[in-house]
């Protein structure tokens, strides 16, 4: 199951991703900081994802920091044709593991170079500009920051650009500067504040990539979801992912796991067909 995505670029310049991708954030240590407990297992999960046909791996140099990108390089370099590494910039990590907003245009450029080095590539497939924090979205102008990344795109260091934690207004402002191929925002069965953005990105053929598709630090728990999963002989997580894939043709998922078993379960969700009565019940969860 793939999607050809291009935003305002021509199809020949677009981006083809498997709609079921893999989020590498959980490959770092606790709280996305430091090395994993079992590095060999992390390497094995990444290789299993690619062997299963996944072509969309989401990462960031501030995961670890650096740790996750180094594990990806160890596991997959030289990268197979068709594999797309999607990274993001806009934050750094403190020595205590704190998350530090860092969106000065010059530092954004420096973060791109950090990702190039740690991933071992000459150009990054996609760079998402992280804007609002998880709990504090903003409506700040993105012109200077996105313009800095657009400059690196013109120089060939970045192939495609996207946004993370963005608003509708920020998406439109960015699109006036350079093509946008992805928007990565919080969205799942229980949190649908970005319904309008899901619709807009679908209309513009832009990938909408929900982060925390299964609830993140507070996993989805719903009697409605559990009952639907039991009837379908699937896990609640699989049903939640299948609902997202059905929600919009340009939704692409990046559930993360450090477990090969959970990876297989997530991948199987792409083939799960939800009957209309189950969809109606799940749609009502956010009413």
BELBEL-V44364 format. One record per pair of residues at least 4 apart in sequence whose ideal C-beta (glycine too) atoms are under 8 Angstrom apart, sorted by the first residue. I is the first residue (numbers start at 1). J is the second residue. D is the distance in Angstrom with one decimal. If there is no record, write none. Layout:
# BELBEL-V44364
[[I J D] [I J D]]
This chain:
# BELBEL-V44364
[[1 18 6.5] [1 19 4.7] [1 20 6.5] [1 245 7.4] [1 270 5.1] [2 16 5.6] [2 17 6.5] [2 18 5.4] [2 19 6.5] [2 55 7.6] [3 16 7.2] [3 17 5.9] [3 19 5.4] [3 207 6.6] [3 249 6.9] [3 250 5.9] [3 252 6.2] [4 11 6.5] [4 14 5.4] [4 15 7.6] [4 16 5.1] [4 205 7.9] [5 14 5.8] [5 15 5.0] [5 16 7.4] [5 17 6.6] [5 181 5.3] [5 182 7.3] [5 205 5.9] [5 206 6.4] [5 207 4.6] [5 250 6.4] [5 252 7.9] [6 10 6.9] [6 11 5.9] [6 13 6.6] [6 14 3.2] [6 15 6.7] [6 179 7.3] [6 181 6.4] [6 205 5.7] [7 175 6.9] [7 179 4.5] [7 180 4.9] [7 181 4.9] [7 204 6.0] [7 205 6.5] [7 206 4.9] [8 175 6.2] [8 179 4.7] [8 180 7.6] [8 204 7.4] [9 13 4.2] [9 14 5.9] [9 179 4.5] [9 181 7.4] [10 14 7.2] [13 179 8.0] [14 181 7.3] [15 84 6.7] [15 125 7.5] [15 126 7.0] [15 159 7.9] [15 160 5.5] [15 181 5.2] [15 182 8.0] [15 207 7.6] [16 55 7.4] [16 82 7.8] [17 21 6.5] [17 55 6.0] [17 56 4.2] [17 84 6.1] [17 207 6.6] [17 252 5.4] [18 53 6.4] [18 54 5.3] [18 55 4.8] [18 56 5.4] [18 252 7.7] [19 245 6.1] [19 251 7.0] [19 252 4.9] [19 253 6.5] [19 270 6.7] [20 54 6.6] [20 56 7.9] [20 241 7.7] [20 245 7.6] [20 252 7.8] [20 253 5.5] [20 266 6.8] [20 267 5.8] [20 269 7.1] [20 270 4.3] [21 54 5.9] [21 55 7.6] [21 56 3.1] [21 57 6.5] [21 58 6.3] [21 86 7.9] [21 209 7.7] [21 252 5.9] [21 253 6.1] [21 254 4.5] [22 46 7.6] [22 49 4.4] [22 54 5.2] [22 56 7.0] [22 57 5.1] [22 58 7.0] [22 254 6.3] [22 255 7.5] [22 256 7.0] [22 263 7.3] [23 57 8.0] [23 58 4.7] [23 211 7.5] [23 254 3.7] [23 255 6.1] [23 256 3.5] [24 46 7.2] [24 57 5.9] [24 58 6.3] [24 59 4.5] [24 63 6.8] [24 68 5.1] [24 71 7.6] [24 72 6.2] [24 256 6.6] [25 32 5.6] [25 58 7.6] [25 59 7.7] [25 60 7.6] [25 63 5.3] [25 68 7.0] [25 256 5.2] [26 32 7.8] [26 256 4.2] [26 257 6.1] [26 258 5.0] [27 36 5.7] [27 42 4.4] [27 45 7.3] [27 46 7.5] [27 63 7.5] [27 67 7.6] [27 68 5.0] [27 71 5.5] [27 256 7.8] [27 258 6.0] [28 32 4.7] [28 33 6.3] [28 34 6.6] [28 35 7.3] [28 36 6.3] [28 63 5.1] [28 64 4.6] [28 67 5.1] [28 68 5.2] [29 33 5.6] [29 34 3.6] [29 35 5.5] [29 36 5.8] [29 37 7.1] [29 64 7.7] [29 67 7.4] [30 34 7.4] [31 97 5.6] [32 63 5.4] [32 64 7.2] [33 64 6.9] [33 65 8.0] [33 93 6.8] [33 97 3.9] [34 64 6.9] [34 67 6.8] [34 97 7.7] [35 39 6.5] [35 64 7.4] [35 67 5.4] [36 41 7.4] [36 42 4.8] [36 67 7.5] [36 71 7.4] [36 258 6.8] [38 42 6.7] [38 258 7.8] [39 43 6.4] [39 71 6.6] [40 44 6.3] [41 45 6.5] [41 258 6.4] [41 260 7.9] [42 46 6.8] [42 71 5.1] [42 75 7.6] [42 258 6.1] [43 47 6.4] [43 71 6.2] [43 74 5.9] [43 75 4.2] [44 48 6.2] [44 75 8.0] [44 260 6.5] [45 49 6.5] [45 257 6.9] [45 258 5.9] [45 259 7.1] [45 260 5.7] [45 263 5.9] [46 50 6.8] [46 57 7.4] [46 71 6.9] [46 72 6.2] [46 75 4.0] [46 76 6.0] [47 51 6.1] [47 75 5.4] [47 76 7.0] [48 52 6.2] [48 260 5.3] [48 263 5.9] [48 264 7.9] [49 54 4.5] [49 57 7.0] [49 263 6.1] [50 54 6.1] [50 57 8.0] [50 76 6.2] [50 80 6.5] [50 83 6.3] [52 263 7.5] [52 264 7.6] [52 267 5.5] [54 267 7.3] [55 82 5.2] [55 83 5.4] [55 84 5.7] [56 84 5.6] [56 86 6.5] [56 252 6.2] [56 254 6.9] [57 72 6.8] [57 83 7.0] [57 84 7.3] [57 85 5.5] [57 86 6.9] [58 86 4.9] [58 87 7.8] [58 184 7.7] [58 209 7.3] [58 254 4.3] [58 256 8.0] [59 63 6.2] [59 68 5.5] [59 69 5.8] [59 72 6.0] [59 85 6.3] [59 86 7.1] [59 87 5.3] [59 119 7.7] [60 68 7.3] [60 69 7.8] [60 87 5.3] [60 88 4.7] [60 89 7.6] [60 91 7.8] [60 115 7.7] [61 65 6.1] [61 66 5.9] [61 69 5.4] [61 87 6.7] [61 89 7.8] [61 111 6.4] [61 114 4.6] [61 115 4.7] [61 118 5.6] [62 91 5.1] [62 92 5.8] [62 93 5.3] [62 99 7.6] [62 111 7.9] [63 67 6.7] [63 68 3.9] [63 69 7.3] [64 68 5.1] [64 69 7.4] [64 70 7.6] [64 93 7.8] [65 92 7.1] [65 93 4.6] [66 70 5.8] [66 114 7.6] [66 118 5.3] [67 71 6.4] [68 72 6.4] [69 73 6.4] [69 87 7.7] [69 115 6.6] [69 118 3.7] [69 119 5.1] [70 74 6.3] [70 118 5.8] [71 75 6.1] [72 76 5.8] [72 77 7.8] [72 85 6.9] [72 119 6.5] [73 77 4.6] [73 118 6.8] [73 119 5.7] [73 120 4.9] [76 80 7.4] [76 83 7.0] [77 119 7.9] [77 120 5.2] [79 83 5.0] [79 85 7.2] [79 121 7.4] [84 125 4.3] [84 126 6.6] [85 119 6.0] [85 121 7.3] [85 124 7.0] [85 125 5.4] [85 126 7.7] [86 125 6.3] [86 126 4.2] [86 127 8.0] [86 128 6.7] [86 162 7.4] [86 182 6.9] [86 209 8.0] [87 115 4.8] [87 119 7.4] [87 124 6.0] [87 126 7.2] [87 127 5.8] [87 128 7.2] [88 127 6.8] [88 128 4.0] [88 129 7.3] [88 130 5.1] [88 164 5.4] [88 184 7.3] [89 108 5.1] [89 111 3.9] [89 112 6.2] [89 115 7.3] [89 127 6.1] [89 128 7.6] [89 129 6.4] [89 130 6.7] [89 149 7.5] [90 101 7.1] [90 102 6.6] [90 103 5.0] [90 108 6.8] [90 111 7.6] [90 129 5.7] [90 130 3.3] [90 131 6.8] [90 145 7.6] [90 164 7.3] [91 99 5.6] [91 100 6.3] [91 101 6.0] [91 102 5.7] [91 130 5.8] [92 100 4.8] [92 102 4.5] [92 107 7.9] [92 111 7.6] [93 97 6.4] [93 98 6.8] [93 99 6.5] [93 100 6.7] [94 98 3.7] [94 99 7.8] [94 100 5.6] [99 133 7.7] [101 133 6.9] [102 107 5.1] [102 108 7.8] [102 111 7.2] [103 107 7.4] [103 108 6.3] [103 129 7.7] [103 130 7.7] [103 131 7.7] [103 145 5.3] [104 108 6.9] [105 109 6.8] [105 144 5.2] [105 145 5.8] [105 147 7.2] [105 148 3.7] [106 110 6.6] [106 148 7.4] [107 111 6.3] [108 112 6.8] [108 129 7.2] [108 145 5.8] [108 148 5.2] [108 149 6.2] [109 113 6.8] [109 148 5.7] [109 149 7.9] [109 151 7.8] [109 152 6.2] [110 114 6.5] [111 115 6.6] [112 116 6.5] [112 124 6.7] [112 127 6.1] [112 149 7.2] [112 152 5.6] [112 157 6.3] [112 158 6.5] [113 117 6.5] [114 118 6.2] [115 119 5.8] [115 124 5.8] [115 127 7.4] [116 121 5.9] [116 122 7.3] [116 123 7.7] [116 124 6.4] [116 157 6.8] [119 124 7.3] [122 157 7.9] [123 156 5.9] [123 157 5.6] [123 158 6.5] [123 159 5.8] [124 157 6.9] [124 158 5.1] [124 159 6.9] [125 159 5.4] [125 160 6.4] [126 158 7.8] [126 159 7.0] [126 160 4.5] [126 161 7.2] [126 162 5.6] [126 181 6.5] [126 182 6.0] [127 149 5.9] [127 152 7.8] [127 158 4.9] [127 160 7.6] [127 161 6.0] [127 162 7.1] [128 161 7.7] [128 162 4.1] [128 163 6.1] [128 164 4.4] [128 182 6.1] [128 184 5.4] [129 142 6.7] [129 145 5.8] [129 146 5.8] [129 149 6.0] [129 161 7.2] [129 162 7.3] [129 163 5.5] [129 164 6.7] [129 166 8.0] [129 174 7.7] [130 164 4.3] [130 165 6.0] [131 137 7.5] [131 138 6.7] [131 140 7.2] [131 142 6.6] [131 163 6.4] [131 164 6.5] [131 165 4.9] [131 166 5.2] [131 167 7.9] [131 170 6.1] [132 136 6.0] [132 137 3.3] [132 138 4.8] [132 165 4.1] [132 166 7.4] [132 167 7.7] [133 137 7.5] [133 165 6.8] [134 165 7.2] [134 186 6.9] [137 165 6.0] [137 167 6.6] [139 167 5.7] [139 169 6.0] [139 170 7.1] [140 170 7.8] [141 173 6.6] [142 146 4.5] [142 163 7.4] [142 166 7.7] [142 170 5.0] [142 173 5.5] [142 174 5.4] [143 147 5.7] [143 173 6.4] [143 177 6.7] [144 148 6.6] [145 149 7.0] [146 150 6.1] [146 161 7.1] [146 163 7.8] [146 173 7.6] [146 174 4.7] [146 177 5.2] [146 178 6.9] [147 151 6.6] [147 177 5.6] [148 152 7.2] [149 153 6.5] [149 158 6.4] [149 161 5.6] [149 178 7.6] [150 154 6.5] [150 161 6.7] [150 177 5.3] [150 178 3.9] [151 155 6.6] [152 157 4.4] [152 158 4.9] [153 157 7.4] [153 158 4.5] [153 159 7.3] [153 160 7.6] [153 161 6.0] [153 178 6.1] [160 179 7.3] [160 181 4.5] [160 182 7.4] [161 174 7.5] [161 178 5.6] [161 179 6.9] [161 180 6.0] [161 181 6.9] [162 180 5.9] [162 181 5.8] [162 182 3.3] [162 183 6.3] [162 184 6.5] [162 207 7.6] [162 209 8.0] [163 170 6.4] [163 171 6.2] [163 174 5.9] [163 180 6.3] [163 182 7.4] [163 183 5.2] [163 184 7.1] [164 183 7.6] [164 184 4.2] [164 185 7.0] [164 211 7.5] [165 184 7.5] [165 185 6.1] [165 186 7.3] [166 170 4.4] [166 171 5.5] [166 174 7.5] [166 183 5.7] [166 185 6.5] [166 197 7.8] [167 171 7.0] [167 197 7.6] [168 172 6.6] [168 196 6.3] [168 197 5.6] [168 200 6.1] [169 173 6.3] [170 174 6.2] [171 175 6.3] [171 180 6.4] [171 183 6.2] [171 197 7.1] [171 200 6.9] [171 201 7.6] [171 206 7.9] [172 176 6.8] [173 177 7.3] [174 178 7.1] [174 180 5.3] [175 179 7.1] [175 180 5.2] [175 204 7.7] [180 206 5.8] [181 206 6.2] [181 207 6.2] [182 206 6.6] [182 207 4.4] [182 208 7.9] [182 209 5.6] [182 252 7.7] [183 197 6.6] [183 201 5.4] [183 206 6.0] [183 207 7.2] [183 208 5.4] [183 209 7.0] [184 209 4.3] [184 210 7.7] [184 211 5.7] [185 194 5.1] [185 197 6.4] [185 208 7.2] [185 209 7.8] [185 210 6.8] [185 211 7.0] [186 191 6.0] [186 193 7.7] [186 194 7.1] [186 210 7.0] [186 211 5.9] [186 212 5.7] [186 216 7.9] [187 191 6.4] [187 192 6.5] [187 193 7.9] [187 194 5.1] [187 198 6.7] [187 208 7.2] [187 210 3.9] [187 211 7.9] [187 213 7.4] [187 244 7.6] [188 192 7.8] [188 210 6.0] [188 212 6.1] [188 213 5.2] [188 214 6.7] [188 215 6.0] [188 220 6.5] [188 240 6.6] [188 244 7.0] [189 220 6.0] [189 222 7.3] [189 225 6.7] [189 240 5.2] [189 243 5.8] [189 244 7.6] [189 282 6.2] [189 285 5.5] [189 286 7.1] [190 215 6.7] [190 220 5.8] [190 222 7.1] [190 285 6.4] [190 286 6.4] [191 212 7.9] [191 286 7.7] [192 286 4.7] [194 198 5.9] [194 208 8.0] [195 199 6.6] [196 200 6.3] [197 201 6.2] [197 208 6.9] [198 202 6.5] [198 208 5.3] [198 247 6.6] [198 248 5.2] [198 251 7.1] [199 203 6.4] [199 248 7.6] [200 204 6.3] [200 206 8.0] [201 206 4.1] [201 207 7.1] [201 208 4.3] [201 248 7.4] [201 250 5.8] [202 206 7.9] [202 208 7.2] [202 248 4.6] [202 249 6.2] [202 250 4.9] [205 250 6.3] [206 250 6.3] [207 250 5.4] [207 251 7.6] [207 252 4.7] [208 248 6.1] [208 250 5.8] [208 251 5.1] [208 252 7.4] [209 251 7.5] [209 252 5.1] [209 253 7.3] [209 254 5.9] [210 244 6.1] [210 251 6.8] [210 253 6.8] [211 216 7.3] [211 254 7.2] [212 216 3.1] [212 217 7.7] [213 240 6.9] [213 241 6.2] [213 244 5.7] [213 253 5.5] [213 254 7.5] [213 255 5.7] [214 219 6.0] [214 220 5.7] [214 237 5.4] [214 240 5.8] [214 241 7.3] [214 255 6.1] [215 219 4.4] [215 220 4.0] [215 221 7.8] [220 225 6.4] [220 236 6.9] [220 237 7.8] [220 240 5.7] [221 225 7.8] [222 226 6.5] [222 236 7.6] [222 285 6.0] [223 227 6.2] [224 228 6.4] [224 281 5.5] [224 282 6.8] [224 284 7.4] [224 285 5.5] [225 229 6.3] [225 236 4.8] [225 239 6.1] [225 240 6.4] [225 282 6.9] [225 285 7.0] [226 230 6.4] [226 236 5.4] [227 231 6.6] [227 281 7.9] [228 232 6.4] [228 239 5.5] [228 274 7.9] [228 278 4.6] [228 281 5.9] [228 282 6.3] [229 234 5.1] [229 235 5.9] [229 236 4.4] [229 238 7.0] [229 239 4.6] [231 278 7.1] [232 239 6.5] [232 272 7.1] [232 274 7.4] [232 275 7.9] [232 278 6.8] [234 238 4.3] [234 239 5.5] [234 242 7.7] [234 269 7.6] [234 272 5.7] [235 239 7.2] [235 265 6.1] [236 240 6.2] [237 241 6.4] [237 255 7.7] [237 265 6.8] [237 266 7.2] [237 269 7.3] [238 242 6.1] [238 265 6.2] [238 266 7.5] [238 268 6.4] [238 269 4.0] [238 272 5.6] [239 243 6.3] [239 269 7.7] [239 272 7.0] [239 274 7.1] [239 278 7.5] [239 282 7.3] [240 244 6.9] [241 245 6.6] [241 253 5.8] [241 255 6.4] [241 266 6.4] [241 269 3.9] [241 270 7.6] [241 272 7.9] [242 246 6.4] [242 269 5.0] [242 270 7.6] [242 272 4.1] [242 273 7.7] [242 274 5.4] [243 247 6.4] [243 274 6.4] [243 279 7.1] [243 282 5.1] [244 251 5.4] [244 253 6.0] [245 251 6.1] [245 253 6.7] [245 269 7.5] [245 270 6.4] [246 274 6.0] [246 279 6.8] [247 251 5.8] [253 266 7.9] [255 266 4.7] [257 262 3.9] [257 263 5.4] [257 266 6.7] [259 263 6.6] [260 264 6.6] [261 265 6.6] [262 266 6.3] [263 267 6.4] [264 268 6.4] [265 269 7.2] [268 272 7.0] [274 278 4.9] [274 279 5.1] [274 282 7.4] [275 279 7.1] [276 280 6.3] [277 281 6.6] [278 282 6.2] [279 283 6.0] [280 284 6.7] [281 285 7.6] [283 287 7.8]]
